[in-house]
Amino acid sequence: MPQVPVHDTPILGMASRPNASQAIEYGNPVSFWVEYPSGLIDVSRTVHLSSEGQSEPPRLHSTQLDIPVDGDRVIRVNKATTAAVIIDMQNFFLHPDIRDHTTGLKCVDPLVKLLPALRQQGVKILWVNWGLTDHELQTIPPSLVRGFMKGGRGGFGSEMPGNFGRLLMRDAYNSELYGPLQEQYMQGEKAGTDVWIHKNRMSGLWGYQSALDLYLEENGITTLLFGGVNADQCVGGTLVDAYFRGYDCVLISDITATTSPAGGLENVFYNAGNSYGFLTDTARILGVTASS
């Protein structure tokens, strides 16, 4: 079999990407990563690669975390410039009285366990959720309107049964976080660690200067830890837009789910870990936060 050309490796061989043969810096003087032969990828943007043939990374600082990720790599993040972006873990998508989202509900427990550990490290928790205003109802494109209707009925702003309120409108019960997550947010908001960010499209970074993008820029956030539902819709859309904007994208697999058929979730995982950034899970993050 002919040898695969070296230039094909980044696209066709990502799952088995070899370690760097020598330390290398990517990016520019302001936004940069440094990858070392050991498999460590420093995305903290704190220490440039020296010009003296440096092969070993600097010692881990107390302001940083080394998180193991798929592909036998470890990423070094700056705690102060890292945020968890938790997308659409709302009653509308998870509450059993509205829909059957078994895999989404399975994400709740590991997420609840992860949140205190991230907060303790100084990582901000950003809850990015649908939350529409009456004005926004007039500006949503027809493709999106139709997608949230069933048989020409319901849709954004329509009154839902029981006490769920108007569909995905701000302050409606169906727009609140599901179960224990709402209480988690309220505790975090009170402590100053958690922020609620509304969105009006599948991607939280859609358009020019979305609320999420403004928050990230104003607070100097560069590394994003993603989770939520649905993986191949709102989570994936936001992650890809973040990648296009130059953020470091890390998808946490066991707090990410979808209702799509087989292949939807796997495709997101594959591309998140092999093209857009990195893939990890809560166990690996908890392991390093416990010893930090």
matplotlib code that plots the C-alpha trace (Angstrom):
import matplotlib.pyplot as plt

x = [0.0, 1.5, 2.6, 0.1, 1.6, 2.6, 0.4, -2.7, -2.1, -4.0, -7.2, -7.1, -5.1, -6.2, -7.3, -3.7, -1.9, 1.7, 3.3, 5.2, 8.8, 9.9, 8.2, 6.2, 4.3, 1.1, -0.7, 0.5, 2.2, -1.1, -3.1, -0.9, -0.5, 2.7, 2.8, 5.5, 6.9, 5.5, 1.9, 1.3, -0.5, -0.3, -3.3, -2.9, -1.2, 1.2, 4.7, 6.1, 8.4, 12.0, 14.3, 16.9, 15.5, 13.3, 11.7, 10.3, 7.3, 7.5, 6.4, 2.7, 1.6, -1.1, -3.1, -3.2, -4.8, -3.5, -6.5, -6.1, -8.0, -8.5, -5.6, -3.1, -2.8, -3.0, -4.1, -2.8, -5.4, -5.4, -8.1, -8.9, -9.5, -11.5, -15.3, -17.7, -20.4, -23.5, -26.1, -29.9, -30.2, -33.7, -37.1, -38.2, -35.5, -35.3, -38.5, -40.2, -43.6, -42.5, -40.3, -38.4, -34.7, -33.1, -29.6, -29.9, -31.2, -28.1, -26.0, -27.5, -25.7, -22.2, -22.8, -23.9, -20.8, -18.5, -19.8, -18.4, -15.0, -14.8, -16.1, -13.4, -10.8, -12.1, -13.7, -16.8, -20.0, -22.0, -25.5, -26.3, -30.1, -32.9, -34.8, -36.8, -38.5, -41.6, -39.5, -37.3, -40.3, -40.7, -37.1, -36.6, -36.3, -39.0, -36.8, -36.2, -39.9, -41.0, -38.5, -40.0, -43.6, -45.4, -48.0, -48.3, -49.1, -47.3, -43.9, -41.9, -44.0, -47.0, -48.7, -47.6, -49.9, -49.8, -47.5, -44.7, -45.6, -44.8, -42.4, -38.8, -39.7, -37.6, -38.7, -41.1, -40.9, -40.1, -37.1, -35.7, -32.9, -34.1, -34.4, -31.4, -29.6, -31.8, -30.8, -27.2, -27.4, -29.1, -26.4, -23.7, -25.2, -25.3, -21.7, -20.7, -19.5, -22.4, -23.8, -27.1, -26.8, -29.8, -29.6, -32.1, -30.6, -29.2, -25.7, -25.0, -22.4, -24.6, -24.3, -22.3, -21.6, -24.0, -24.4, -22.1, -19.4, -19.5, -19.2, -16.2, -14.4, -15.1, -13.8, -10.8, -12.0, -10.2, -10.8, -14.4, -15.5, -18.7, -21.6, -25.4, -28.1, -28.5, -24.9, -25.4, -27.6, -27.2, -24.1, -22.4, -23.4, -22.0, -18.8, -18.2, -18.8, -16.4, -13.8, -14.3, -13.8, -10.5, -11.6, -10.1, -12.9, -13.1, -16.2, -17.0, -18.5, -20.6, -22.5, -23.3, -26.3, -28.7, -32.0, -30.7, -30.3, -27.1, -24.2, -25.2, -23.5, -20.5, -19.9, -19.8, -17.4, -15.1, -14.9, -14.7, -11.7, -10.0, -10.7, -12.2, -10.4, -10.4, -12.6, -12.6, -15.0, -15.9, -13.8, -10.6, -11.4, -12.4, -9.2, -7.0, -9.1, -9.0, -5.2, -4.9]
y = [0.0, 3.4, 5.6, 8.4, 11.8, 13.8, 16.7, 14.4, 13.6, 16.6, 15.7, 11.9, 10.7, 12.9, 9.9, 8.7, 12.0, 11.4, 13.5, 16.6, 15.7, 18.9, 21.8, 24.0, 27.2, 27.9, 31.2, 34.8, 36.9, 37.4, 34.2, 31.1, 27.5, 25.6, 21.8, 19.7, 16.2, 14.9, 15.4, 18.5, 21.3, 24.6, 26.7, 29.1, 31.8, 32.5, 31.4, 31.6, 29.0, 30.1, 30.2, 27.9, 24.6, 24.2, 20.7, 20.5, 22.6, 25.0, 23.7, 23.8, 27.0, 27.2, 29.3, 26.5, 23.1, 20.2, 18.3, 14.9, 14.7, 12.1, 11.2, 10.8, 14.5, 16.9, 20.5, 23.2, 25.8, 29.1, 28.9, 32.6, 32.6, 29.3, 29.0, 26.1, 26.8, 24.7, 24.8, 24.4, 22.1, 23.5, 22.1, 22.4, 19.9, 17.7, 17.6, 14.2, 15.9, 17.6, 15.0, 11.7, 12.7, 9.8, 10.5, 14.2, 13.3, 11.1, 14.2, 15.9, 13.9, 14.2, 17.9, 18.5, 16.8, 18.8, 22.3, 22.7, 21.5, 24.0, 26.8, 26.0, 26.4, 29.8, 28.7, 30.6, 28.7, 30.1, 28.8, 29.6, 29.1, 29.9, 33.0, 35.0, 38.4, 39.4, 41.6, 38.7, 36.7, 39.1, 38.6, 34.8, 33.4, 31.1, 28.0, 28.2, 29.0, 26.0, 23.7, 24.4, 23.8, 20.5, 20.1, 23.8, 24.3, 25.6, 27.2, 30.0, 32.0, 29.7, 28.8, 25.3, 23.0, 23.2, 25.8, 25.6, 29.0, 30.3, 28.2, 29.3, 32.8, 34.5, 33.8, 31.0, 27.8, 25.7, 28.0, 27.4, 24.9, 21.3, 20.0, 20.5, 22.6, 25.6, 25.5, 25.1, 28.2, 30.2, 29.3, 30.1, 33.4, 34.4, 33.4, 35.3, 32.2, 31.6, 33.7, 33.2, 34.2, 34.3, 33.2, 33.5, 31.0, 27.5, 28.9, 31.1, 32.8, 33.5, 37.0, 40.0, 40.5, 38.1, 38.3, 35.3, 36.7, 40.0, 38.4, 36.3, 39.2, 41.6, 38.9, 37.8, 34.2, 32.1, 28.4, 27.0, 23.7, 22.7, 20.5, 20.3, 19.4, 18.8, 17.8, 18.1, 21.2, 23.9, 22.6, 21.8, 25.0, 27.1, 25.0, 25.4, 29.2, 29.4, 27.5, 29.9, 32.9, 31.4, 30.1, 26.9, 24.3, 21.4, 19.1, 17.2, 13.9, 12.7, 16.0, 16.2, 14.3, 14.4, 12.9, 12.3, 8.8, 6.9, 8.6, 12.2, 12.2, 10.2, 12.7, 15.6, 13.8, 12.9, 16.4, 18.1, 16.0, 15.7, 19.0, 21.7, 21.1, 18.5, 15.8, 14.8, 13.8, 14.7, 12.0, 13.3, 16.9, 15.9, 13.9, 17.0, 19.4, 17.1, 17.3, 20.9]
z = [0.0, -0.9, 1.9, 2.9, 2.0, 5.0, 3.9, 4.2, 7.9, 9.4, 7.5, 7.1, 10.0, 12.9, 15.1, 15.2, 14.8, 15.9, 18.6, 17.5, 16.8, 18.4, 20.2, 17.9, 18.4, 16.5, 16.0, 16.5, 19.2, 21.0, 20.4, 20.4, 21.4, 22.1, 21.5, 23.0, 22.0, 25.3, 24.0, 26.1, 24.2, 26.1, 25.1, 28.1, 26.0, 28.8, 27.7, 24.2, 22.8, 23.3, 20.3, 21.9, 20.9, 24.0, 24.1, 27.7, 28.8, 31.7, 35.1, 35.7, 37.5, 40.1, 37.7, 35.2, 34.8, 32.7, 31.3, 29.6, 26.3, 23.6, 21.3, 24.2, 24.6, 27.6, 27.2, 29.6, 30.2, 32.1, 34.7, 34.6, 30.8, 30.7, 30.9, 30.8, 28.2, 29.0, 26.3, 26.4, 29.5, 29.8, 30.7, 27.1, 26.0, 29.0, 31.1, 30.8, 30.6, 27.4, 25.6, 26.1, 26.2, 28.1, 27.0, 27.9, 31.4, 31.9, 31.5, 34.5, 37.3, 35.9, 35.2, 38.8, 40.0, 37.7, 38.4, 42.0, 40.9, 38.1, 40.3, 42.9, 40.2, 39.2, 35.9, 35.0, 34.3, 31.4, 30.9, 27.3, 26.7, 24.4, 25.8, 23.3, 23.5, 21.7, 19.4, 18.5, 17.4, 14.5, 13.3, 13.4, 9.9, 8.5, 8.5, 12.2, 12.9, 11.0, 12.7, 16.1, 15.0, 14.6, 11.9, 11.6, 15.3, 18.3, 17.8, 19.4, 21.8, 21.8, 25.1, 26.3, 28.4, 32.2, 33.8, 31.2, 29.8, 26.3, 24.3, 24.9, 25.9, 28.6, 32.2, 31.1, 33.1, 30.0, 29.5, 33.0, 33.6, 34.2, 37.8, 40.0, 37.3, 38.0, 41.7, 40.6, 38.5, 41.2, 43.7, 41.3, 40.3, 44.0, 44.4, 41.3, 39.3, 37.0, 34.3, 32.3, 28.6, 26.3, 22.6, 19.8, 17.3, 17.5, 17.8, 20.8, 18.7, 15.7, 14.1, 15.0, 18.7, 20.3, 24.0, 24.5, 22.2, 24.0, 27.4, 26.3, 24.8, 27.7, 30.2, 28.2, 27.9, 25.3, 26.3, 26.2, 27.8, 26.0, 27.1, 26.7, 24.2, 21.4, 20.4, 16.6, 16.8, 19.3, 21.0, 17.7, 16.1, 19.0, 19.1, 15.4, 15.5, 18.5, 16.5, 13.6, 16.0, 17.3, 20.7, 22.1, 22.0, 24.3, 24.2, 27.4, 26.1, 29.1, 29.6, 25.9, 24.2, 21.3, 20.3, 16.7, 15.2, 15.6, 14.0, 15.0, 18.3, 17.1, 14.2, 16.6, 18.9, 16.1, 14.7, 18.0, 19.0, 15.7, 13.9, 16.0, 19.2, 21.9, 23.5, 27.1, 29.9, 33.5, 35.1, 33.6, 34.5, 38.1, 38.4, 37.8, 39.7, 42.8, 42.8, 41.9]

ax = plt.figure().add_subplot(projection="3d")
ax.plot(x, y, z, "-o")
ax.set_aspect("equal")
plt.show()
